[in-house]
């Protein structure tokens, strides 16, 4: 099974060997230690919101070969540019 993130400490762990688990709103969460489970159980929304915020603020950058005024080169694209490029390529 793929590793999952302990939302309390950030450690990536194997669910099969997790020290503890909690279920919240129908989803199972895995923890590296009982202390992380206890902290999560006290305020699950705190850790879920923090993870959602971290995921939404990550900037995806795709490096593509892009023509420049100086000839072929690399140009980093923002997520929005990449998505627009992907849509253009699908047409």
Secondary structure by P-SEA (a helix, b strand, c coil): cbbbbcccccccccccccccccccccbbbbbccaaaaaaaaacaaaaaaaaaaaaaabbbbbbccccccccbbbbbbcaaaaaaaaaaaac
